[in-house]
Amino acid sequence: MRALARIRPAGTLLSVSMLILPACRDNPGSPTGPGPAPAVATAASAPLTFRQVSGGSSYNCGLTADGVVYCWGVNNLGQLGDGTLDDHPTPAPISGGRRFRQVDAGGGHACGIATDDRTYCWGWNNVGQLGDGTRADRSLPTAVVGAPRFRQLSAGIFHTCGVTPNGRVYCWGINKQGQLGDGSDVPRRLEPVQVATDQRFRVVSVGGSHTCGITLDDRAFCWGHGKSGELGNGRTLIRKTPTAVAGGLRFREIAAGETQRSGNWLFTCGITTEDRAYCWGGNLDGQLGDGTITRRLRPAAVAGGLRFSTVSAGGSFTCGVTTANAAYCWGRDDHGQLGDGGPTGDPNAKRLSPVPVTGGLALTAVSAGWLHTCGVATDGAAHCWGSNFSGELGDGTEVESSVPVAVLGPS
């Protein structure tokens, strides 16, 4: 996750093996192309002004200019944080009345840092990813037990990590692939545990089964599942503690992604201090953006020579915003998640290099979810595109769209 003016790197997605969430399955009854929108039961109010939106698996959470968190989309695990299990096709405020500095949507859970510096999580908790010392799902924001003060956090599918003001990283949740970075063989942690390293970090990004971060001196490190090459260290091995990304590049942003495919296709992308995008790991759907489908064990330059201000890695696809506020996406495009205006429903649709998002919106940030993408425009308005099984586009319908649609105000 990046600063509040930007949207989280994705690592917020459900892996193929965990498509037990109804909203994440291919849904034969869901629209796959243009068609009439279902009736909206209630009228929406004026659109909200966001400073951040974070895309999860068939849902999103956004932070308004005044620090209020709104979520929308699927809610079968309480991931919308409103105390119910009801889906919302338009933004709904989370319960509790707290103000937040950051929010991050993961696969089936979300977490946020409140203005009182306490960390809260809600939603799915099957392996302790909420950090409250239990494995019980929570439909209301619940304090993370024993958490230090965090300045930034990232919620993945089954684990969560945060960075303290002094650069220490703590993680909690599943650890079967070493993704918590504590060097242990403990399969899960229900409360935060410190990552075993002397490195000091300024940002961390959580993927499906791996974690990456950028140190105070702009070096990238990754740990956890490495069989796809997603750790970027030139090897395909699990690492239980942070390992340096090869190549000597200096990064200011990093995004740990997921895959819709079975097998070893996890990946990572980053933005260098010179505004260039690099990606590494699995590439079956072109999610590395280098014009090929070749797996890369070390950082490979994204094709096109564009200069990026931010990047977000989703479920086998990637999106970024250039320094000129233009959005580009690449990788898998079966549900219109690249926003290029093409037909939806083709399971083999992909783009191997960046393509512009249709509509010419000027964006400050973008967040790639599992099968959809959202962005924040320069005026604070949120726009989303891609799958819409459970209202994750926020337009009051369940009709997917391969072009950006405006997120409506609360109903």
SVG drawing of the C-alpha trace seen along z (x, -y; Angstrom):
<svg xmlns="http://www.w3.org/2000/svg" viewBox="-36 -18 59 44">
<polyline fill="none" stroke="black" stroke-width="0.4" points="0.0,0.0 1.2,-3.5 0.6,-6.9 -3.0,-8.0 -3.0,-9.9 -2.4,-6.6 -4.1,-3.3 -2.8,0.0 -0.8,2.5 -2.7,5.3 -2.1,8.2 -5.7,8.2 -6.9,11.2 -8.1,14.7 -5.9,17.4 -7.3,20.0 -7.3,22.6 -9.5,20.4 -12.3,19.5 -14.7,20.7 -16.0,17.1 -19.1,17.0 -18.2,13.6 -14.9,14.9 -16.1,17.9 -16.9,17.7 -20.6,17.1 -22.6,18.4 -25.5,16.2 -23.4,13.0 -23.5,10.7 -20.4,11.0 -21.3,8.3 -23.5,5.3 -27.1,5.7 -29.8,4.1 -28.9,3.2 -31.0,4.6 -33.2,2.1 -31.7,0.2 -33.8,0.4 -32.9,-2.9 -31.6,-6.2 -28.0,-7.1 -26.8,-10.3 -24.1,-12.5 -20.8,-10.7 -18.2,-10.8 -14.8,-12.4 -12.1,-9.9 -8.4,-10.2 -7.9,-6.5 -9.7,-3.4 -8.4,0.2 -9.7,3.1 -10.2,6.5 -11.8,9.7 -15.2,8.5 -15.3,5.6 -13.6,2.3 -13.0,0.0 -12.3,-3.7 -11.2,-6.5 -12.9,-9.9 -11.2,-13.2 -12.6,-13.5 -11.3,-10.1 -14.5,-8.0 -14.2,-4.5 -16.8,-3.3 -16.9,0.2 -19.0,1.8 -19.5,5.2 -19.6,8.7 -20.1,9.0 -20.5,12.7 -17.7,12.7 -18.3,9.3 -15.6,7.7 -17.6,4.5 -17.4,3.9 -21.0,2.7 -22.1,5.4 -24.1,7.3 -23.5,9.9 -25.5,8.0 -23.8,7.1 -23.8,3.4 -23.8,2.2 -22.9,-1.3 -20.6,-2.6 -21.8,-2.0 -19.9,-3.4 -18.2,-0.8 -19.6,-0.8 -18.0,-2.3 -17.7,-6.0 -13.9,-6.0 -11.8,-8.2 -8.9,-6.5 -5.6,-7.5 -5.4,-4.4 -7.5,-1.4 -6.5,1.7 -8.8,4.3 -7.6,7.9 -9.0,11.1 -11.8,11.5 -10.8,9.0 -9.8,5.4 -7.7,3.5 -7.2,-0.2 -5.1,-2.5 -7.3,-4.9 -6.4,-8.4 -5.8,-7.3 -3.0,-5.1 -4.8,-1.9 -5.1,0.8 -8.5,2.5 -9.4,5.4 -12.7,7.0 -14.0,9.8 -12.6,13.3 -10.3,14.7 -9.9,18.4 -6.1,18.3 -5.8,15.3 -5.4,12.6 -7.4,10.1 -4.8,10.4 -7.2,10.3 -6.0,13.6 -8.8,15.7 -9.9,17.3 -13.5,16.0 -14.8,13.8 -15.7,10.3 -18.3,8.1 -17.3,5.1 -13.9,3.4 -11.9,5.3 -8.6,4.1 -5.5,6.0 -4.1,7.5 -0.7,6.3 -0.2,4.3 2.4,1.5 1.7,-1.8 1.8,-1.4 2.4,-4.1 1.4,-1.8 -0.2,1.6 -1.1,4.1 -3.8,6.8 -3.4,9.9 -5.5,13.0 -4.5,14.9 -2.0,12.6 -1.5,8.9 1.6,6.9 2.3,3.4 5.3,1.0 6.1,-0.9 7.4,-4.5 10.9,-3.2 10.8,-0.8 10.1,2.5 7.7,4.9 5.1,7.0 2.9,9.7 0.1,12.0 -2.0,14.8 -0.9,17.8 2.8,18.7 2.9,22.0 5.1,20.5 7.2,18.3 5.2,15.2 5.3,13.7 9.0,13.5 9.7,14.5 12.0,17.4 9.8,20.0 7.9,23.1 4.8,22.0 1.9,22.5 0.0,19.4 0.1,16.4 -3.0,15.0 -1.3,11.9 1.5,9.7 5.0,11.1 8.1,9.2 9.8,10.0 13.3,11.4 15.6,8.8 17.8,5.9 16.5,4.0 14.3,0.9 11.4,0.6 9.1,-2.3 6.5,-0.3 5.3,3.3 3.0,5.1 1.2,8.4 0.4,10.8 -1.3,14.2 1.6,16.2 4.5,13.7 5.4,10.3 7.6,7.6 8.9,4.3 11.1,1.3 13.8,0.3 14.6,-3.2 17.4,-3.2 15.1,-2.2 16.1,1.4 13.4,4.1 13.2,7.3 10.7,10.1 9.9,13.3 7.5,16.2 6.5,18.4 9.1,18.1 8.3,20.9 7.0,18.5 10.1,16.3 8.0,13.6 10.7,12.9 12.9,11.6 16.1,13.1 16.9,15.2 15.7,18.4 12.4,20.4 12.6,21.3 10.6,20.4 12.3,17.8 11.2,17.5 13.1,14.2 13.6,11.1 15.8,11.7 17.1,8.9 15.5,8.5 18.3,8.9 19.5,6.3 20.4,3.4 17.5,1.2 16.2,-1.4 12.4,-1.4 9.9,-3.7 6.8,-1.5 6.2,2.2 3.1,4.3 2.8,8.0 0.2,9.7 -1.8,12.8 -2.9,15.2 -6.1,16.6 -4.2,19.6 -3.5,22.8 0.2,23.4 3.2,21.1 2.2,17.8 2.5,15.3 4.2,12.1 5.4,8.7 5.8,5.2 7.6,2.1 8.3,-1.5 11.9,-2.7 13.1,-6.0 13.4,-7.0 9.6,-6.3 10.2,-3.1 8.0,0.0 9.6,3.4 7.9,6.8 9.0,10.3 7.6,13.8 4.8,15.7 3.8,14.3 1.3,16.7 -1.2,13.9 1.2,11.2 1.0,9.7 4.6,8.6 3.9,6.4 7.2,7.1 5.5,8.2 6.0,11.9 4.5,14.7 7.9,15.8 8.5,16.2 11.1,13.8 13.2,14.6 14.6,11.1 13.0,7.7 12.1,7.1 11.3,3.7 7.6,3.1 7.4,2.5 6.5,-0.9 8.9,-3.2 6.2,-4.9 7.0,-6.8 4.7,-5.7 3.9,-7.3 2.1,-4.3 1.4,-0.6 -1.0,2.0 -0.7,5.8 -4.0,7.7 -5.2,11.2 -2.9,12.0 -3.0,8.4 -1.4,5.1 -2.5,1.4 -0.5,-1.8 -0.9,-5.5 1.7,-7.5 3.3,-10.7 0.9,-12.4 -2.1,-10.9 -3.0,-8.5 -4.0,-4.9 -2.6,-1.9 -3.2,1.9 -1.8,5.2 -2.3,8.9 -5.5,11.0 -8.6,9.3 -11.4,11.8 -13.8,9.5 -12.8,6.1 -10.4,5.5 -8.0,3.7 -10.6,1.1 -9.7,1.0 -13.3,1.2 -13.0,4.6 -15.5,7.5 -15.7,9.5 -16.2,13.2 -13.2,14.6 -11.1,16.6 -8.0,16.3 -8.2,12.5 -4.9,10.9 -2.6,7.9 1.1,8.5 2.1,4.8 0.4,1.7 -2.8,0.5 -4.5,-2.8 -7.7,-2.7 -10.6,-4.0 -12.2,-7.3 -9.2,-9.5 -9.7,-10.0 -7.0,-11.8 -6.3,-9.6 -4.0,-10.0 -4.1,-6.3 -5.4,-2.9 -6.0,0.4 -6.2,3.8 -8.5,6.2 -9.1,9.9 -11.2,9.3 -11.8,5.6 -10.0,2.3 -10.8,-1.0 -9.2,-4.4 -9.4,-7.8 -9.6,-10.8 -7.9,-14.1 -11.2,-15.5 -11.5,-12.7 -14.3,-10.8 -13.9,-7.0 -14.3,-5.0 -14.2,-1.2 -14.2,1.3 -14.2,5.1 -16.2,7.8 -19.3,6.8 -20.7,10.0 -21.6,8.5 -21.7,4.8 -18.0,4.2 -18.1,1.5 -20.2,-0.6 -22.6,-1.8 -25.7,-0.2 -25.8,2.7 -24.2,6.1 -23.3,5.6 -19.6,5.8 -18.0,3.1 -14.8,2.9 -14.8,-0.9 -14.7,-2.9 -18.0,-3.6 -18.6,-6.2 -19.0,-5.0 -22.3,-6.3 -22.9,-7.9 -24.3,-5.9 -27.9,-4.6"/>
</svg>
